[in-house]
């Protein structure tokens, strides 16, 4: 039997939201669902990821969405969708205010539509039953430090001096975390002592005070955790190698765990939906990342919570259009995605002439070979050069990397809220070959 026959035989229909039922059955009682994407700029990935999430929140009682985004920016969106006092009445306003490059990752119409749906649904629920929206990432060193200082000045002034010492340690670097990274490479301890002192003050169980006080206390602690993670991240980037990648993904996993604990109810952790790139959610042990010394969110979540509690859904697509940038910090562009590299997973799926489909990994050992042999799997980052597309593939054992895969033979570009100017962005590490 050919690969094309195997693909057609294993594929499930994916034309309407009702077709998601087999995936929802596979998710079952799992407490954590990781939803990937093969680029940060493809409409189909965002739209279907949102559709899956709506069903998980509305029908399966999931507590929150956590995305590959900065904590402070996403916290403002989260306050809007949960109708927090003083928050924006339209989450679009907060998404459109995103300034950190690449803004299009979350400042897009697809995310707006989902967040408006979430706010409308939450409006009919009591505050403690409303689903939240959070950021998992580690980049917002300065914003998070300022947020901690503001919180302590208002709520816990006895800790303010500790926070100000941490803040002043970073001040000579002019709000440029990369400058801090370079300088800390000459003075290895950098601002680590000051940050750890701050964390020691704030790392304690969130009290059982009024809900808005509990939320504010959790927010302050998480901003301190972000500052600590960012300090380690920017310092480790200078040395190269896998360390900075691992710092980032461990931070995202730790944040996810804190959120699940924060949303715990009835003796069970909160139920989480995660939106992040395939390179973060797909188990690193099923790729060449493990050989390079890398771990990721998907691997760590499975190790910490068990395979029964974590369901990982990857996404893959064929040629079309994508929003990306030609270099770090450059302005976004609509780029053409060429046909897949011969012999890749995407080429195998395209040869079946399947327009779109879903694959739920069968539990039995006798799986089609395209699910179990190592194939290159396209991974487009925020920086992309279509002429070098052949380098954008991660060797993957599909059945081990994901529990399910959504496939789109033709892809279209995301719809950004605004066209940003070129600006300096935070450096991001990616696996070799991406």
C-alpha positions in Angstrom: 0.0 0.0 0.0 1.4 3.5 -0.9 1.8 6.4 1.4 -1.1 8.2 -0.4 -3.4 5.2 0.3 -2.2 5.2 3.9 -2.9 8.9 4.3 -6.4 8.7 2.8 -7.2 5.6 5.0 -6.0 7.3 8.2 -7.5 10.8 7.6 -10.6 12.1 9.2 -12.8 14.8 7.7 -12.0 18.4 8.7 -14.5 20.6 6.9 -16.9 21.7 9.6 -16.6 22.2 13.4 -18.7 19.2 13.9 -15.9 17.2 12.4 -13.8 17.9 15.5 -15.8 15.3 17.6 -13.2 12.5 17.2 -10.5 14.9 18.5 -12.6 15.9 21.4 -13.2 12.2 22.2 -9.4 11.7 22.1 -9.0 14.6 24.5 -11.5 13.1 26.9 -10.8 14.0 30.5 -7.3 15.4 29.8 -6.5 18.5 31.8 -4.0 20.1 29.3 -4.4 20.4 25.5 -1.5 21.9 23.6 -2.4 23.3 20.2 0.4 24.0 17.8 1.0 25.9 14.5 3.5 25.4 11.8 4.0 29.2 11.4 3.1 32.4 13.3 1.3 33.8 10.3 -1.2 31.3 8.8 -4.9 31.9 8.9 -6.0 28.2 9.0 -3.9 27.4 12.0 -5.3 30.3 14.1 -8.9 29.8 12.9 -9.0 26.0 13.6 -7.1 26.3 16.8 -9.7 28.8 18.0 -12.5 26.5 16.9 -11.1 23.6 19.0 -10.6 25.9 22.0 -14.2 27.2 21.8 -15.5 23.6 22.2 -13.0 22.9 25.0 -14.1 25.9 27.0 -17.9 25.7 26.2 -18.4 22.0 26.3 -15.5 20.5 28.3 -15.0 23.0 31.1 -11.5 24.3 30.3 -10.4 27.1 32.5 -8.1 29.3 30.4 -6.0 29.8 27.3 -2.3 30.4 27.6 -0.4 31.6 24.5 3.2 32.1 23.4 3.0 35.8 24.3 4.2 38.2 26.9 2.6 38.1 30.3 1.8 41.9 30.7 0.3 42.3 27.3 -1.8 39.1 27.5 -2.8 40.0 31.0 -4.5 43.1 29.7 -6.3 41.1 27.1 -7.3 38.6 29.8 -8.7 41.3 32.0 -10.8 42.4 29.1 -12.2 39.0 28.3 -13.0 38.3 31.9 -14.7 41.7 32.3 -12.4 42.8 35.1 -13.2 46.3 36.6 -11.6 49.0 34.6 -10.6 46.7 31.7 -11.2 47.5 28.0 -14.7 46.8 26.9 -13.3 45.4 23.6 -10.3 43.0 23.7 -9.4 44.3 20.2 -8.2 47.5 21.7 -5.7 45.7 23.9 -4.5 43.4 21.0 -4.1 46.4 18.7 -1.9 48.0 21.4 0.7 45.3 21.1 4.1 46.9 20.4 6.7 44.2 20.8 7.9 42.7 17.5 6.4 40.6 16.0 3.1 42.2 16.8 1.1 40.2 14.2 1.4 37.0 16.3 -1.5 38.2 18.5 -2.5 41.5 17.0 -4.6 39.9 14.3 -8.3 39.5 13.4 -8.4 35.8 14.1 -7.3 36.4 17.7 -9.8 39.3 18.0 -12.7 37.1 16.9 -11.8 34.5 19.5 -11.3 36.9 22.3 -14.6 38.7 21.6 -16.3 35.3 21.7 -14.7 34.6 25.0 -15.7 37.9 26.5 -19.3 37.4 25.3 -19.4 34.0 26.8 -17.8 35.1 30.1 -20.4 37.9 30.4 -23.1 35.4 31.2 -21.0 33.7 33.9 -20.1 34.5 37.5 -16.5 35.9 37.8 -15.1 32.7 39.3 -16.3 30.7 36.3 -14.9 32.9 33.5 -12.2 31.5 31.3 -9.0 33.5 31.2 -6.3 34.5 28.6 -2.7 34.5 29.6 0.9 34.8 28.2 3.5 32.2 28.9 6.6 33.8 27.4 9.8 35.2 29.0 10.7 38.4 27.0 9.1 41.2 29.0 11.9 41.9 31.5 11.3 45.6 31.8 7.5 45.7 31.6 7.3 42.9 34.3 9.8 44.7 36.6 7.8 47.9 36.4 4.6 46.0 37.1 6.1 44.5 40.2 7.3 47.9 41.5 3.8 49.4 40.9 2.1 46.6 42.7 4.4 46.7 45.7 4.2 50.5 46.0 0.4 50.2 46.1 -0.2 46.9 48.0 2.9 45.8 49.9 5.2 48.8 50.4 7.4 46.8 52.9 8.8 44.9 49.9 9.3 47.9 47.6 12.9 48.5 48.4 13.7 44.9 47.3 12.0 45.5 44.0 13.6 48.9 43.5 17.1 47.4 44.0 16.3 44.8 41.3 15.0 47.5 39.0 18.0 49.8 39.5 20.4 46.9 38.8 19.0 46.8 35.2 18.8 50.6 34.7 22.3 51.1 33.3 21.4 48.9 30.3 18.8 51.5 29.1 15.8 49.1 28.9 17.8 47.0 26.4 17.8 43.4 27.6 20.4 42.4 24.9 22.8 45.0 26.3 22.2 43.4 29.7 23.0 40.0 28.3 26.3 41.1 26.8 27.4 42.9 30.0 26.3 40.1 32.2 28.6 37.8 30.2 31.5 39.8 31.6 30.1 39.9 35.1 28.4 36.4 35.4 26.2 37.1 38.4 24.6 40.1 36.7 21.4 41.1 38.5 20.7 37.6 39.6 21.1 38.3 43.3 18.6 41.2 43.2 16.0 39.2 41.3 16.3 36.2 43.6 15.8 38.4 46.6 12.6 39.8 45.0 11.4 36.3 44.2 12.1 35.1 47.8 9.7 37.8 49.0 6.9 37.0 46.5 7.2 33.2 46.2 4.5 32.1 48.6 1.1 30.6 48.2 -1.4 33.2 46.9 -3.7 34.1 49.8 -7.3 33.4 50.1 -8.3 37.1 50.1 -10.9 38.6 47.9 -10.8 37.5 44.3 -9.4 40.8 42.9 -6.7 40.8 45.6 -5.8 37.2 44.9 -5.6 38.0 41.1 -3.4 41.0 41.8 -1.0 39.0 44.0 -0.7 36.2 41.5 -0.1 38.8 38.7 2.7 40.4 40.8 4.4 37.1 41.5 4.2 36.0 37.9 5.8 39.3 36.7 8.6 38.6 39.2 9.0 35.1 37.8 9.1 36.6 34.2 11.8 39.0 35.3 13.9 36.2 36.7 13.3 34.0 33.6 14.2 36.9 31.3 17.4 37.7 33.2 18.5 34.1 32.8 17.3 34.0 29.2 19.2 37.1 28.0 22.3 36.1 29.9 22.3 32.6 28.4 21.8 33.8 24.8 25.2 35.2 24.6 26.9 31.9 25.1 24.9 30.2 22.3 23.9 26.6 22.4 20.6 25.1 23.7 20.6 26.8 27.1 18.6 29.9 26.2 16.0 27.7 24.4 15.7 25.5 27.4 15.4 28.5 29.8 12.5 29.8 27.8 10.6 26.5 27.5 11.1 25.6 31.1 9.8 29.1 32.0 6.7 28.6 29.9 6.1 25.1 31.4 6.5 26.5 34.9 4.1 29.3 34.1 1.6 26.8 32.8 1.8 24.8 36.0 1.3 27.9 38.1 -1.8 28.8 36.1 -3.2 25.3 36.4 -2.7 25.5 40.2 -4.2 28.9 40.4 -7.3 27.7 38.6 -7.6 24.5 40.5 -11.1 23.6 41.7 -12.7 20.5 43.3 -9.3 18.9 44.0 -8.3 19.0 40.3 -5.9 21.4 38.6 -7.3 24.0 36.2 -7.8 22.8 32.7 -5.5 24.5 30.2 -5.4 25.1 26.5 -2.0 26.3 25.1 -1.4 28.0 21.8 2.2 27.9 20.7 4.4 26.9 17.7 4.8 23.2 16.9 8.4 23.5 18.0 7.3 24.3 21.5 4.3 21.9 21.9 5.4 18.9 19.9 7.4 16.5 22.1 11.1 17.4 21.5 12.1 13.7 22.1 10.4 12.8 18.7 12.7 15.2 16.8 16.3 16.1 16.4 15.9 18.7 19.2 16.7 16.1 21.9 20.0 15.2 20.2 20.9 18.9 20.4 20.3 19.0 24.1 16.9 20.8 23.9 13.7 20.2 25.8 10.4 21.9 25.2 7.0 22.6 26.6 5.3 19.5 25.1 8.0 17.1 26.4 8.0 18.7 29.9 4.2 18.8 30.2 4.0 15.1 29.3 6.8 14.3 31.8 5.2 16.3 34.6 1.5 15.4 34.1 1.6 12.1 32.3 0.5 11.2 28.8 -3.1 10.6 29.8 -3.5 14.2 31.1 -1.7 16.0 28.1 -3.0 15.9 24.5 -0.7 17.5 21.9 -2.2 18.6 18.5 0.2 19.6 15.7 -0.6 21.6 12.5 0.8 21.2 9.0 0.1 23.0 5.7 1.1 23.1 2.1 1.8 26.1 -0.2 0.0 29.4 0.0 0.7 32.7 1.8 2.1 33.5 5.2 2.8 36.6 7.3 6.5 36.7 8.3 9.5 39.0 8.2 12.7 38.7 6.1 14.9 39.4 9.1 14.8 40.1 12.8 12.9 43.3 13.6 12.0 43.9 9.9 8.5 44.9 8.8 6.0 42.1 8.3 5.3 40.9 4.7 2.8 38.6 3.0 5.1 35.9 1.6 4.5 33.0 -0.7 5.1 29.5 0.7 6.4 27.2 -2.0 5.4 23.5 -2.4 6.9 21.2 0.3 10.3 19.7 0.1 10.2 16.3 -1.6 10.1 13.4 0.9 8.8 15.6 3.7 5.7 15.0 5.8 4.0 17.8 3.9 4.9 16.3 0.6 3.5 12.9 1.6 0.3 14.5 2.7 0.0 16.6 -0.4 0.5 13.6 -2.7 -2.6 12.0 -1.2 -4.6 15.0 -2.7 -6.3 15.4 0.6 -7.6 18.9 0.8 -7.7 19.1 4.5 -8.0 16.4 7.2 -7.3 15.4 10.7 -5.2 12.5 12.0 -5.8 11.1 15.5 -2.9 8.8 16.4 -4.2 5.3 16.8 -3.2 3.5 20.0 -2.3 0.2 18.4 1.3 -0.5 17.4 0.5 -1.2 13.8 0.4 2.4 12.5 0.8 3.6 8.9 4.5 4.1 8.2 4.1 7.9 7.5 3.1 8.2 11.2 6.1 6.3 12.5 9.1 6.9 10.3 11.2 10.1 10.5 10.1 12.7 8.0 11.0 16.4 7.7 8.1 18.6 9.1 8.0 22.2 8.0 8.4 24.9 10.7 8.2 28.5 9.6 9.2 31.0 12.3 8.6 34.8 12.5 11.6 35.1 10.1 11.2 33.4 6.8 13.0 33.2 3.4 10.9 31.2 0.9 14.0 30.7 -1.2 15.6 28.8 1.6 12.4 26.9 2.6 14.3 23.6 2.3 16.1 24.4 5.5 12.8 24.9 7.5 12.1 21.2 8.3 12.4 19.4 11.7 13.0 15.6 11.5 9.9 14.2 13.1 8.3 10.9 14.2 4.7 12.1 14.0 3.0 9.5 16.2 5.5 10.3 19.0 5.6 14.1 18.6 1.8 14.6 18.6 -1.5 12.9 19.6 -3.2 14.4 16.6 -2.4 16.5 13.5 -4.5 18.9 11.5 -3.6 19.2 7.8 -4.4 22.0 5.2 -3.2 21.4 1.7 -3.6 25.1 0.8 -2.8 27.9 3.3 -3.6 31.7 3.5 -2.1 34.6 5.3 -3.1 35.8 8.8 -5.0 39.1 9.0 -2.9 41.6 11.1 -4.6 44.4 12.8 -2.0 46.9 11.6 1.1 47.0 9.5 4.0 47.6 11.8 7.0 49.6 11.0 10.4 47.9 11.1 11.7 47.9 14.7 14.1 46.1 16.9 12.6 42.9 18.3 13.8 40.4 21.0 16.1 37.7 19.7 14.6 34.3 19.7 16.3 31.0 19.6 14.9 28.2 17.4 15.9 24.6 16.8 18.5 24.0 14.1 16.8 23.5 10.8 13.9 25.9 11.6 
